[in-house]
Amino acid sequence: MQTVKEILHSKGHDIWSISPYATMLEALKLMSAKDIGVLVVVDGGRPVGILSERDYARKVVLLGKKSSETAVKDAMTSKFHSVRPDDTAEQCVKLMVAKDIRHLLVFDGEKLVGILSIKDLAKTLIPGGENWASPSLLDT
């Protein structure tokens, strides 16, 4: 079974973050520029939450708030779950299903070293998942 460390080695360790005091508009622009769906919210060098497109839809759009006037801290999910580099992909999926979440932060001790999505884990656990973006699979 593949470990989190191995998955991060192949997918990369990029972590995009934003301040809790930034506006939702700034967050959305960053997500769009990086083509990602989640940001780690960092305050004082420490993760304090996660901000996803789902958070935006539910806590800003549906409530009629303005993206340019809403702070990230008012839309982020402050309770996040984490795993360690030596945890397995299977352990991660079990945690995601149990907690009904789509992203896990990866900590090596106290240091944030990566983020995993359910998509990252599906690519790892489903045979051929690493080739999902290949044209031959998209044509079927």
ZALODO-949325 format. One record per residue: residue number from 1; residue in one letter; chain; x, y, z of N, C-alpha, C in turn. Coordinates in pm, 1 decimal. Layout:
<nodes>
<pos = NUM, code = A, unit = A, npx = X, npy = Y, npz = Z, capx = X, capy = Y, capz = Z, cpx = X, cpy = Y, cpz = Z>
...
</nodes>
This chain:
<nodes>
<pos = 1, code = M, unit = A, npx = 85.3, npy = -119.2, npz = 0.0, capx = 0.0, capy = 0.0, capz = 0.0, cpx = 88.9, cpy = 124.2, cpz = 0.0>
<pos = 2, code = Q, unit = A, npx = 53.0, npy = 217.3, npz = -86.4, capx = 131.3, capy = 339.7, capz = -98.0, cpx = 113.8, cpy = 430.2, cpz = 23.2>
<pos = 3, code = T, unit = A, npx = 222.4, npy = 495.5, npz = 63.0, capx = 216.4, capy = 587.7, capz = 176.0, cpx = 190.5, cpy = 729.6, cpz = 126.8>
<pos = 4, code = V, unit = A, npx = 151.9, npy = 814.9, npz = 218.8, capx = 130.9, capy = 955.8, capz = 188.8, cpx = 259.6, cpy = 1017.4, cpz = 133.7>
<pos = 5, code = K, unit = A, npx = 372.6, npy = 980.8, npz = 192.7, capx = 501.8, capy = 1032.5, capz = 146.7, cpx = 524.6, cpy = 998.5, cpz = -0.4>
<pos = 6, code = E, unit = A, npx = 492.7, npy = 876.1, npz = -39.7, capx = 509.4, capy = 834.1, capz = -179.3, cpx = 413.9, cpy = 908.4, cpz = -271.9>
<pos = 7, code = I, unit = A, npx = 292.4, npy = 928.5, npz = -227.4, capx = 194.2, capy = 1001.5, capz = -309.0, cpx = 240.3, cpy = 1145.0, cpz = -329.8>
<pos = 8, code = L, unit = A, npx = 285.0, npy = 1209.3, npz = -222.5, capx = 333.1, capy = 1347.7, capz = -234.0, cpx = 456.7, cpy = 1355.5, cpz = -322.4>
<pos = 9, code = H, unit = A, npx = 540.4, npy = 1252.7, npz = -317.8, capx = 660.2, capy = 1252.6, capz = -401.8, cpx = 621.5, cpy = 1256.7, cpz = -549.6>
<pos = 10, code = S, unit = A, npx = 516.3, npy = 1183.7, npz = -587.1, capx = 477.8, capy = 1184.2, capz = -727.5, cpx = 386.7, cpy = 1301.0, cpz = -765.1>
<pos = 11, code = K, unit = A, npx = 302.2, npy = 1348.0, npz = -676.0, capx = 210.7, capy = 1458.1, capz = -711.0, cpx = 271.1, cpy = 1595.7, cpz = -684.7>
<pos = 12, code = G, unit = A, npx = 365.2, npy = 1601.5, npz = -591.4, capx = 425.9, capy = 1728.6, capz = -555.9, cpx = 381.3, cpy = 1776.4, cpz = -419.2>
<pos = 13, code = H, unit = A, npx = 457.7, npy = 1869.7, npz = -366.5, capx = 434.1, capy = 1920.3, capz = -231.5, cpx = 376.0, cpy = 2061.5, cpz = -231.3>
<pos = 14, code = D, unit = A, npx = 328.6, npy = 2108.8, npz = -346.5, capx = 276.5, capy = 2245.1, capz = -352.6, cpx = 163.0, cpy = 2265.6, cpz = -254.0>
<pos = 15, code = I, unit = A, npx = 173.0, npy = 2373.4, npz = -179.1, capx = 69.0, capy = 2412.0, capz = -84.7, cpx = 40.5, cpy = 2559.9, cpz = -110.2>
<pos = 16, code = W, unit = A, npx = -79.1, npy = 2589.3, npz = -151.6, capx = -116.8, capy = 2729.2, capz = -173.5, cpx = -196.2, cpy = 2775.2, cpz = -52.7>
<pos = 17, code = S, unit = A, npx = -158.7, npy = 2891.4, npz = -0.7, capx = -221.5, capy = 2938.8, capz = 122.2, cpx = -263.5, cpy = 3084.2, cpz = 109.3>
<pos = 18, code = I, unit = A, npx = -344.1, npy = 3125.0, npz = 205.9, capx = -395.7, capy = 3261.8, capz = 209.2, cpx = -419.1, cpy = 3301.5, cpz = 355.3>
<pos = 19, code = S, unit = A, npx = -416.2, npy = 3429.7, npz = 379.9, capx = -441.4, capy = 3483.3, capz = 513.9, cpx = -591.2, cpy = 3480.3, cpz = 544.7>
<pos = 20, code = P, unit = A, npx = -627.1, npy = 3461.7, npz = 669.7, capx = -769.6, capy = 3465.9, capz = 706.2, cpx = -829.1, cpy = 3605.8, cpz = 688.5>
<pos = 21, code = Y, unit = A, npx = -742.8, npy = 3705.6, npz = 676.3, capx = -790.5, capy = 3844.1, capz = 664.2, cpx = -799.6, cpy = 3890.5, cpz = 519.1>
<pos = 22, code = A, unit = A, npx = -758.6, npy = 3805.5, npz = 425.3, capx = -775.1, capy = 3836.9, capz = 283.0, cpx = -923.6, cpy = 3830.7, cpz = 249.5>
<pos = 23, code = T, unit = A, npx = -961.4, npy = 3888.7, npz = 137.5, capx = -1101.5, capy = 3881.1, capz = 95.3, cpx = -1125.4, cpy = 3753.1, cpz = 17.2>
<pos = 24, code = M, unit = A, npx = -1249.0, npy = 3715.3, npz = 9.9, capx = -1286.0, capy = 3598.4, capz = -69.1, cpx = -1252.3, cpy = 3621.2, cpz = -216.5>
<pos = 25, code = L, unit = A, npx = -1261.4, npy = 3743.1, npz = -262.0, capx = -1226.5, capy = 3771.8, capz = -400.8, cpx = -1078.7, cpy = 3741.5, cpz = -425.8>
<pos = 26, code = E, unit = A, npx = -993.5, npy = 3780.2, npz = -333.2, capx = -850.5, capy = 3748.3, capz = -346.2, cpx = -829.4, cpy = 3597.2, cpz = -347.1>
<pos = 27, code = A, unit = A, npx = -901.7, npy = 3526.4, npz = -262.0, capx = -890.2, capy = 3380.7, capz = -255.7, cpx = -934.3, cpy = 3317.2, cpz = -387.1>
<pos = 28, code = L, unit = A, npx = -1044.3, npy = 3362.9, npz = -439.5, capx = -1094.7, capy = 3308.0, capz = -565.4, cpx = -998.2, cpy = 3334.0, cpz = -681.2>
<pos = 29, code = K, unit = A, npx = -938.6, npy = 3452.0, npz = -683.3, capx = -841.4, capy = 3482.9, capz = -788.4, cpx = -720.3, cpy = 3390.6, cpz = -778.8>
<pos = 30, code = L, unit = A, npx = -674.3, npy = 3363.5, npz = -658.0, capx = -560.5, capy = 3273.5, capz = -639.1, cpx = -596.8, cpy = 3131.2, cpz = -681.2>
<pos = 31, code = M, unit = A, npx = -714.3, npy = 3084.2, npz = -639.9, capx = -757.1, capy = 2950.2, capz = -679.3, cpx = -767.5, cpy = 2938.5, cpz = -830.7>
<pos = 32, code = S, unit = A, npx = -820.6, npy = 3041.6, npz = -894.4, capx = -832.5, capy = 3039.9, capz = -1039.9, cpx = -695.8, cpy = 3040.7, cpz = -1107.0>
<pos = 33, code = A, unit = A, npx = -606.2, npy = 3125.5, npz = -1059.7, capx = -472.7, capy = 3135.9, capz = -1119.8, cpx = -394.7, cpy = 3005.0, cpz = -1106.9>
<pos = 34, code = K, unit = A, npx = -413.8, npy = 2934.6, npz = -997.3, capx = -340.1, capy = 2809.6, capz = -972.1, cpx = -418.7, cpy = 2686.0, cpz = -1014.0>
<pos = 35, code = D, unit = A, npx = -542.7, npy = 2706.4, npz = -1060.3, capx = -630.7, capy = 2597.8, capz = -1103.4, cpx = -647.0, cpy = 2493.1, cpz = -992.7>
<pos = 36, code = I, unit = A, npx = -683.0, npy = 2542.7, npz = -874.3, capx = -702.3, capy = 2456.6, capz = -757.9, cpx = -838.2, cpy = 2486.2, cpz = -694.9>
<pos = 37, code = G, unit = A, npx = -883.8, npy = 2396.6, npz = -609.5, capx = -1014.5, capy = 2413.5, capz = -546.2, cpx = -1010.3, cpy = 2434.4, cpz = -397.3>
<pos = 38, code = V, unit = A, npx = -889.0, npy = 2441.6, npz = -340.4, capx = -878.0, capy = 2457.9, capz = -195.8, cpx = -749.9, cpy = 2533.3, cpz = -161.2>
<pos = 39, code = L, unit = A, npx = -757.8, npy = 2615.1, npz = -58.3, capx = -641.8, capy = 2686.4, capz = -5.6, cpx = -629.4, cpy = 2655.2, cpz = 143.1>
<pos = 40, code = V, unit = A, npx = -506.6, npy = 2650.4, npz = 190.1, capx = -483.5, capy = 2638.8, capz = 333.4, cpx = -483.3, cpy = 2781.0, cpz = 388.9>
<pos = 41, code = V, unit = A, npx = -558.6, npy = 2804.0, npz = 494.1, capx = -564.2, capy = 2935.8, capz = 556.8, cpx = -458.5, cpy = 2937.8, cpz = 666.8>
<pos = 42, code = V, unit = A, npx = -365.0, npy = 3033.1, npz = 653.6, capx = -250.1, capy = 3039.2, capz = 743.1, cpx = -246.3, cpy = 3174.1, cpz = 813.5>
<pos = 43, code = D, unit = A, npx = -229.0, npy = 3169.1, npz = 946.2, capx = -217.5, capy = 3290.4, capz = 1026.5, cpx = -96.5, cpy = 3273.4, cpz = 1118.4>
<pos = 44, code = G, unit = A, npx = -4.0, npy = 3366.1, npz = 1112.3, capx = 115.1, capy = 3358.3, capz = 1195.9, cpx = 200.6, cpy = 3236.6, cpz = 1165.2>
<pos = 45, code = G, unit = A, npx = 199.7, npy = 3192.3, npz = 1040.9, capx = 279.4, capy = 3077.6, capz = 1000.4, cpx = 218.6, cpy = 2942.1, cpz = 1033.1>
<pos = 46, code = R, unit = A, npx = 98.1, npy = 2942.9, npz = 1089.2, capx = 31.8, capy = 2816.8, capz = 1125.8, cpx = -100.5, cpy = 2800.8, cpz = 1052.1>
<pos = 47, code = P, unit = A, npx = -131.3, npy = 2680.6, npz = 1005.1, capx = -261.7, capy = 2657.8, capz = 943.6, cpx = -373.3, cpy = 2674.1, cpz = 1046.4>
<pos = 48, code = V, unit = A, npx = -475.8, npy = 2750.4, npz = 1008.3, capx = -590.3, capy = 2770.7, capz = 1097.2, cpx = -721.3, cpy = 2724.8, cpz = 1033.4>
<pos = 49, code = G, unit = A, npx = -712.0, npy = 2677.6, npz = 908.5, capx = -831.9, capy = 2630.9, capz = 840.3, cpx = -804.9, cpy = 2597.5, cpz = 695.9>
<pos = 50, code = I, unit = A, npx = -912.4, npy = 2559.0, npz = 629.7, capx = -909.9, capy = 2528.4, capz = 487.0, cpx = -1023.5, cpy = 2606.1, cpz = 422.5>
<pos = 51, code = L, unit = A, npx = -998.8, npy = 2656.1, npz = 303.1, capx = -1101.9, capy = 2726.3, capz = 227.7, cpx = -1119.5, cpy = 2655.9, cpz = 94.6>
<pos = 52, code = S, unit = A, npx = -1242.1, npy = 2611.0, npz = 68.9, capx = -1270.2, capy = 2540.2, capz = -55.5, cpx = -1373.6, cpy = 2616.1, cpz = -138.0>
<pos = 53, code = E, unit = A, npx = -1385.6, npy = 2574.7, npz = -262.7, capx = -1489.6, capy = 2631.5, capz = -348.3, cpx = -1627.3, cpy = 2604.7, cpz = -288.0>
<pos = 54, code = R, unit = A, npx = -1641.7, npy = 2491.9, npz = -222.7, capx = -1767.6, capy = 2457.2, capz = -156.9, cpx = -1797.7, cpy = 2555.3, cpz = -43.6>
<pos = 55, code = D, unit = A, npx = -1694.9, npy = 2593.4, npz = 34.0, capx = -1713.1, capy = 2693.1, capz = 138.8, cpx = -1763.4, cpy = 2823.9, cpz = 78.6>
<pos = 56, code = Y, unit = A, npx = -1703.6, npy = 2861.8, npz = -31.9, capx = -1743.7, capy = 2986.0, capz = -99.5, cpx = -1890.8, cpy = 2979.0, cpz = -140.5>
<pos = 57, code = A, unit = A, npx = -1927.9, npy = 2870.3, npz = -204.0, capx = -2065.8, capy = 2857.8, capz = -252.0, cpx = -2166.0, cpy = 2863.1, cpz = -137.3>
<pos = 58, code = R, unit = A, npx = -2136.8, npy = 2792.7, npz = -30.1, capx = -2232.6, capy = 2780.4, capz = 79.6, cpx = -2231.9, cpy = 2896.7, cpz = 177.4>
<pos = 59, code = K, unit = A, npx = -2114.4, npy = 2956.7, npz = 199.0, capx = -2103.5, capy = 3058.1, capz = 304.4, cpx = -2092.9, cpy = 3201.2, cpz = 252.8>
<pos = 60, code = V, unit = A, npx = -2083.7, npy = 3214.4, npz = 120.8, capx = -2079.0, capy = 3348.3, capz = 62.7, cpx = -2193.0, cpy = 3365.0, cpz = -37.5>
<pos = 61, code = V, unit = A, npx = -2190.3, npy = 3290.0, npz = -144.6, capx = -2289.2, capy = 3305.2, capz = -251.9, cpx = -2430.8, cpy = 3282.2, cpz = -201.4>
<pos = 62, code = L, unit = A, npx = -2454.9, npy = 3169.0, npz = -138.8, capx = -2591.4, capy = 3137.2, capz = -95.3, cpx = -2645.2, cpy = 3231.7, cpz = 11.4>
<pos = 63, code = L, unit = A, npx = -2554.6, npy = 3298.3, npz = 81.5, capx = -2598.1, capy = 3394.5, capz = 183.6, cpx = -2604.1, cpy = 3537.4, cpz = 130.3>
<pos = 64, code = G, unit = A, npx = -2577.4, npy = 3552.9, npz = 1.7, capx = -2587.0, capy = 3683.9, capz = -61.0, cpx = -2476.9, cpy = 3781.0, cpz = -21.3>
<pos = 65, code = K, unit = A, npx = -2364.0, npy = 3729.2, npz = 25.2, capx = -2252.7, capy = 3815.5, capz = 64.6, cpx = -2169.0, cpy = 3851.9, cpz = -56.6>
<pos = 66, code = K, unit = A, npx = -2095.9, npy = 3961.7, npz = -46.0, capx = -2007.9, capy = 4006.0, capz = -153.7, cpx = -1868.1, cpy = 3949.6, cpz = -133.8>
<pos = 67, code = S, unit = A, npx = -1812.8, npy = 3893.6, npz = -240.1, capx = -1678.5, capy = 3835.0, capz = -234.0, cpx = -1573.4, cpy = 3938.5, cpz = -197.0>
<pos = 68, code = S, unit = A, npx = -1592.8, npy = 4060.0, npz = -243.4, capx = -1494.6, capy = 4165.7, capz = -218.3, cpx = -1502.2, cpy = 4221.6, cpz = -76.7>
<pos = 69, code = E, unit = A, npx = -1607.6, npy = 4187.3, npz = -3.5, capx = -1625.6, capy = 4239.1, capz = 131.3, cpx = -1623.4, cpy = 4130.4, cpz = 239.2>
<pos = 70, code = T, unit = A, npx = -1614.1, npy = 4005.7, npz = 199.1, capx = -1616.4, capy = 3895.0, capz = 294.2, cpx = -1475.1, cpy = 3844.0, cpz = 317.9>
<pos = 71, code = A, unit = A, npx = -1434.7, npy = 3837.3, npz = 442.8, capx = -1301.6, capy = 3787.4, capz = 477.7, cpx = -1298.8, cpy = 3634.4, cpz = 468.5>
<pos = 72, code = V, unit = A, npx = -1184.5, npy = 3583.7, npz = 432.4, capx = -1164.8, capy = 3438.8, capz = 425.6, cpx = -1203.6, cpy = 3373.1, cpz = 557.8>
<pos = 73, code = K, unit = A, npx = -1168.7, npy = 3434.3, npz = 670.5, capx = -1198.0, capy = 3375.9, capz = 802.5, cpx = -1347.5, cpy = 3354.8, cpz = 824.8>
<pos = 74, code = D, unit = A, npx = -1430.7, npy = 3429.3, npz = 752.7, capx = -1574.9, capy = 3416.5, capz = 768.7, cpx = -1635.2, cpy = 3307.1, cpz = 681.2>
<pos = 75, code = A, unit = A, npx = -1555.2, npy = 3247.1, npz = 595.1, capx = -1606.0, capy = 3141.7, capz = 507.0, cpx = -1528.2, cpy = 3010.8, cpz = 520.4>
<pos = 76, code = M, unit = A, npx = -1409.8, npy = 3016.8, npz = 578.2, capx = -1324.6, capy = 2897.1, capz = 585.8, cpx = -1383.0, cpy = 2792.6, cpz = 680.4>
<pos = 77, code = T, unit = A, npx = -1334.7, npy = 2672.0, npz = 664.1, capx = -1365.4, capy = 2563.9, capz = 756.6, cpx = -1249.6, cpy = 2556.9, cpz = 854.4>
<pos = 78, code = S, unit = A, npx = -1276.9, npy = 2587.3, npz = 980.2, capx = -1167.6, capy = 2594.8, capz = 1077.2, cpx = -1125.8, cpy = 2458.1, cpz = 1130.2>
<pos = 79, code = K, unit = A, npx = -1212.3, npy = 2360.7, npz = 1120.4, capx = -1175.6, capy = 2226.1, capz = 1165.7, cpx = -1126.0, cpy = 2146.6, cpz = 1044.5>
<pos = 80, code = F, unit = A, npx = -998.7, npy = 2114.9, npz = 1046.7, capx = -943.0, capy = 2035.5, capz = 938.3, cpx = -882.1, cpy = 1908.7, cpz = 995.4>
<pos = 81, code = H, unit = A, npx = -861.8, npy = 1812.8, npz = 908.7, capx = -805.5, capy = 1684.6, capz = 950.2, cpx = -671.1, cpy = 1666.6, cpz = 882.8>
<pos = 82, code = S, unit = A, npx = -584.5, npy = 1592.1, npz = 948.9, capx = -449.2, capy = 1576.7, capz = 896.0, cpx = -401.7, cpy = 1432.3, cpz = 907.2>
<pos = 83, code = V, unit = A, npx = -298.6, npy = 1404.6, npz = 828.8, capx = -233.6, capy = 1274.2, capz = 829.6, cpx = -83.3, cpy = 1296.4, cpz = 833.2>
<pos = 84, code = R, unit = A, npx = -10.3, npy = 1186.1, npz = 849.0, capx = 136.1, capy = 1190.4, capz = 853.2, cpx = 192.5, cpy = 1124.4, cpz = 727.1>
<pos = 85, code = P, unit = A, npx = 316.2, npy = 1152.1, npz = 692.6, capx = 377.1, capy = 1092.8, capz = 572.5, cpx = 378.6, cpy = 940.8, cpz = 571.8>
<pos = 86, code = D, unit = A, npx = 383.0, npy = 878.0, npz = 689.0, capx = 388.7, capy = 731.5, capz = 691.7, cpx = 250.7, cpy = 665.8, cpz = 691.3>
<pos = 87, code = D, unit = A, npx = 143.8, npy = 745.1, npz = 692.9, capx = 9.5, capy = 688.3, capz = 680.8, cpx = -10.1, cpy = 635.0, cpz = 539.1>
<pos = 88, code = T, unit = A, npx = -102.9, npy = 541.6, npz = 522.6, capx = -127.0, capy = 482.5, capz = 391.2, cpx = -244.3, cpy = 551.5, cpz = 320.7>
<pos = 89, code = A, unit = A, npx = -249.9, npy = 531.6, npz = 191.4, capx = -361.1, capy = 585.0, capz = 111.9, cpx = -493.3, cpy = 529.8, cpz = 164.1>
<pos = 90, code = E, unit = A, npx = -493.8, npy = 403.4, npz = 200.0, capx = -616.0, capy = 342.1, capz = 251.8, cpx = -660.7, cpy = 408.9, cpz = 382.2>
<pos = 91, code = Q, unit = A, npx = -567.5, npy = 437.5, npz = 471.7, capx = -601.8, capy = 506.2, capz = 597.0, cpx = -660.6, cpy = 644.4, cpz = 567.4>
<pos = 92, code = C, unit = A, npx = -604.2, npy = 712.1, npz = 469.2, capx = -652.6, capy = 845.9, capz = 432.2, cpx = -795.3, cpy = 840.5, cpz = 380.4>
<pos = 93, code = V, unit = A, npx = -823.8, npy = 745.4, npz = 293.4, capx = -958.8, capy = 732.5, capz = 239.1, cpx = -1058.5, cpy = 700.3, cpz = 349.1>
<pos = 94, code = K, unit = A, npx = -1020.6, npy = 612.0, npz = 439.1, capx = -1110.3, capy = 577.8, capz = 550.4, cpx = -1141.8, cpy = 701.1, cpz = 634.7>
<pos = 95, code = L, unit = A, npx = -1041.2, npy = 783.2, npz = 660.0, capx = -1062.2, capy = 906.8, capz = 736.5, cpx = -1152.9, cpy = 1003.0, cpz = 660.2>
<pos = 96, code = M, unit = A, npx = -1128.0, npy = 1017.5, npz = 531.2, capx = -1210.6, capy = 1107.9, capz = 450.1, cpx = -1356.3, cpy = 1064.9, cpz = 448.0>
<pos = 97, code = V, unit = A, npx = -1379.7, npy = 935.9, npz = 433.9, capx = -1516.6, capy = 885.2, capz = 432.2, cpx = -1581.8, cpy = 903.3, cpz = 569.4>
<pos = 98, code = A, unit = A, npx = -1509.4, npy = 869.8, npz = 674.4, capx = -1564.2, capy = 880.9, capz = 809.9, cpx = -1598.8, cpy = 1025.4, cpz = 845.5>
<pos = 99, code = K, unit = A, npx = -1517.8, npy = 1119.5, npz = 799.8, capx = -1538.2, capy = 1260.5, capz = 835.2, cpx = -1611.3, cpy = 1339.0, cpz = 726.6>
<pos = 100, code = D, unit = A, npx = -1643.6, npy = 1272.1, npz = 614.4, capx = -1712.2, capy = 1335.9, capz = 501.0, cpx = -1636.9, cpy = 1460.4, cpz = 454.0>
<pos = 101, code = I, unit = A, npx = -1508.4, npy = 1440.3, npz = 425.1, capx = -1421.8, capy = 1550.1, capz = 379.9, cpx = -1352.7, cpy = 1511.1, cpz = 250.2>
<pos = 102, code = R, unit = A, npx = -1296.1, npy = 1610.7, npz = 182.4, capx = -1232.0, capy = 1587.6, capz = 53.6, cpx = -1084.1, cpy = 1623.6, cpz = 51.3>
<pos = 103, code = H, unit = A, npx = -1033.7, npy = 1680.9, npz = 159.7, capx = -893.3, capy = 1722.4, capz = 164.9, cpx = -833.8, cpy = 1692.3, cpz = 301.7>
<pos = 104, code = L, unit = A, npx = -707.2, npy = 1653.5, npz = 299.3, capx = -632.6, capy = 1627.8, capz = 422.3, cpx = -501.6, cpy = 1704.5, cpz = 418.1>
<pos = 105, code = L, unit = A, npx = -467.6, npy = 1769.7, npz = 527.6, capx = -336.8, capy = 1832.0, capz = 538.7, cpx = -237.7, cpy = 1725.9, cpz = 582.5>
<pos = 106, code = V, unit = A, npx = -114.8, npy = 1736.4, npz = 535.2, capx = -11.0, capy = 1639.8, capz = 569.9, cpx = 93.2, cpy = 1710.8, cpz = 653.9>
<pos = 107, code = F, unit = A, npx = 112.8, npy = 1660.1, npz = 776.4, capx = 210.9, capy = 1717.3, capz = 868.0, cpx = 320.5, cpy = 1616.3, cpz = 895.3>
<pos = 108, code = D, unit = A, npx = 444.7, npy = 1664.0, npz = 890.2, capx = 559.4, capy = 1585.9, capz = 934.9, cpx = 602.6, cpy = 1651.8, cpz = 1065.1>
<pos = 109, code = G, unit = A, npx = 560.5, npy = 1594.6, npz = 1176.5, capx = 578.1, capy = 1661.3, capz = 1304.8, cpx = 486.2, cpy = 1782.2, cpz = 1308.7>
<pos = 110, code = E, unit = A, npx = 543.2, npy = 1899.2, npz = 1330.8, capx = 465.6, capy = 2023.0, capz = 1335.1, cpx = 462.5, cpy = 2095.3, cpz = 1200.4>
<pos = 111, code = K, unit = A, npx = 538.9, npy = 2044.8, npz = 1103.7, capx = 553.4, capy = 2113.5, capz = 974.9, cpx = 452.9, cpy = 2062.5, cpz = 871.5>
<pos = 112, code = L, unit = A, npx = 379.8, npy = 2156.6, npz = 809.4, capx = 288.3, capy = 2124.1, capz = 700.7, cpx = 371.7, cpy = 2095.0, cpz = 575.9>
<pos = 113, code = V, unit = A, npx = 357.4, npy = 1974.0, npz = 521.2, capx = 440.8, capy = 1934.0, capz = 407.4, cpx = 361.0, cpy = 1905.0, cpz = 280.7>
<pos = 114, code = G, unit = A, npx = 228.5, npy = 1908.1, npz = 288.2, capx = 149.8, capy = 1881.3, capz = 169.0, cpx = 1.9, cpy = 1878.6, cpz = 198.0>
<pos = 115, code = I, unit = A, npx = -73.2, npy = 1857.6, npz = 91.8, capx = -217.9, capy = 1844.7, capz = 102.2, cpx = -261.0, cpy = 1736.3, cpz = 4.3>
<pos = 116, code = L, unit = A, npx = -353.8, npy = 1653.2, npz = 47.1, capx = -405.6, capy = 1545.9, capz = -37.6, cpx = -554.2, cpy = 1567.2, cpz = -60.7>
<pos = 117, code = S, unit = A, npx = -597.1, npy = 1541.5, npz = -182.2, capx = -739.5, capy = 1546.7, capz = -214.9, cpx = -790.1, cpy = 1405.1, cpz = -237.5>
<pos = 118, code = I, unit = A, npx = -919.4, npy = 1391.3, npz = -236.9, capx = -978.9, capy = 1261.2, capz = -265.0, cpx = -939.0, cpy = 1216.5, cpz = -405.8>
<pos = 119, code = K, unit = A, npx = -921.8, npy = 1310.7, npz = -496.1, capx = -879.4, capy = 1278.7, capz = -632.9, cpx = -737.7, cpy = 1219.7, cpz = -632.7>
<pos = 120, code = D, unit = A, npx = -648.9, npy = 1277.2, npz = -554.1, capx = -512.6, capy = 1223.5, capz = -543.9, cpx = -516.0, cpy = 1077.9, cpz = -498.3>
<pos = 121, code = L, unit = A, npx = -601.0, npy = 1049.6, npz = -400.8, capx = -608.8, capy = 914.6, capz = -346.1, cpx = -676.0, cpy = 818.0, cpz = -443.4>
<pos = 122, code = A, unit = A, npx = -777.1, npy = 865.7, npz = -514.9, capx = -841.6, capy = 780.0, capz = -614.8, cpx = -741.8, cpy = 740.4, cpz = -723.1>
<pos = 123, code = K, unit = A, npx = -659.9, npy = 834.5, npz = -765.8, capx = -557.9, capy = 804.8, capz = -866.9, cpx = -461.6, cpy = 698.4, cpz = -817.3>
<pos = 124, code = T, unit = A, npx = -436.9, npy = 697.8, npz = -688.5, capx = -344.8, capy = 601.8, capz = -628.6, cpx = -408.5, cpy = 464.7, cpz = -610.4>
<pos = 125, code = L, unit = A, npx = -533.1, npy = 462.1, npz = -566.5, capx = -595.9, capy = 336.4, capz = -527.7, cpx = -666.6, cpy = 261.8, cpz = -640.2>
<pos = 126, code = I, unit = A, npx = -709.9, npy = 332.5, npz = -743.3, capx = -781.6, capy = 268.4, capz = -852.4, cpx = -681.9, cpy = 230.4, cpz = -960.7>
<pos = 127, code = P, unit = A, npx = -679.1, npy = 103.5, npz = -999.5, capx = -584.4, capy = 61.6, capz = -1104.5, cpx = -598.6, cpy = 148.1, cpz = -1229.4>
<pos = 128, code = G, unit = A, npx = -486.5, npy = 198.4, npz = -1277.1, capx = -486.3, capy = 285.1, capz = -1395.1, cpx = -516.8, cpy = 430.0, cpz = -1364.1>
<pos = 129, code = G, unit = A, npx = -541.2, npy = 461.7, npz = -1237.4, capx = -578.7, capy = 597.8, capz = -1198.7, cpx = -474.4, cpy = 701.3, cpz = -1233.3>
<pos = 130, code = E, unit = A, npx = -346.8, npy = 661.3, npz = -1230.6, capx = -240.5, capy = 756.3, capz = -1263.1, cpx = -244.0, cpy = 796.9, cpz = -1409.9>
<pos = 131, code = N, unit = A, npx = -320.6, npy = 723.8, npz = -1492.1, capx = -329.6, capy = 754.1, capz = -1635.1, cpx = -461.2, cpy = 817.6, cpz = -1675.1>
<pos = 132, code = W, unit = A, npx = -541.3, npy = 863.6, npz = -1579.9, capx = -673.0, capy = 917.2, capz = -1611.8, cpx = -670.7, cpy = 1031.4, cpz = -1710.1>
<pos = 133, code = A, unit = A, npx = -565.4, npy = 1108.1, npz = -1711.3, capx = -560.0, capy = 1223.3, capz = -1800.5, cpx = -511.0, cpy = 1185.3, cpz = -1940.2>
<pos = 134, code = S, unit = A, npx = -479.6, npy = 1058.7, npz = -1962.2, capx = -430.3, capy = 1020.8, capz = -2094.1, cpx = -544.0, cpy = 1023.2, cpz = -2194.3>
<pos = 135, code = P, unit = A, npx = -515.6, npy = 1069.6, npz = -2317.9, capx = -621.0, capy = 1080.4, capz = -2420.1, cpx = -692.4, cpy = 948.7, cpz = -2447.0>
<pos = 136, code = S, unit = A, npx = -623.8, npy = 835.9, npz = -2439.1, capx = -688.9, capy = 708.8, capz = -2468.6, cpx = -799.8, cpy = 678.7, cpz = -2367.1>
<pos = 137, code = L, unit = A, npx = -781.8, npy = 714.2, npz = -2242.6, capx = -886.3, capy = 690.8, capz = -2142.8, cpx = -1000.5, cpy = 790.8, cpz = -2155.2>
<pos = 138, code = L, unit = A, npx = -970.6, npy = 911.2, npz = -2200.0, capx = -1073.5, capy = 1012.9, capz = -2213.0, cpx = -1165.1, cpy = 984.5, cpz = -2332.9>
<pos = 139, code = D, unit = A, npx = -1115.0, npy = 909.3, npz = -2428.0, capx = -1192.3, capy = 881.3, capz = -2548.9, cpx = -1291.3, cpy = 766.7, cpz = -2530.1>
<pos = 140, code = T, unit = A, npx = -1282.1, npy = 693.5, npz = -2421.3, capx = -1368.3, capy = 577.1, capz = -2405.8, cpx = -1502.8, cpy = 614.7, cpz = -2349.2>
</nodes>
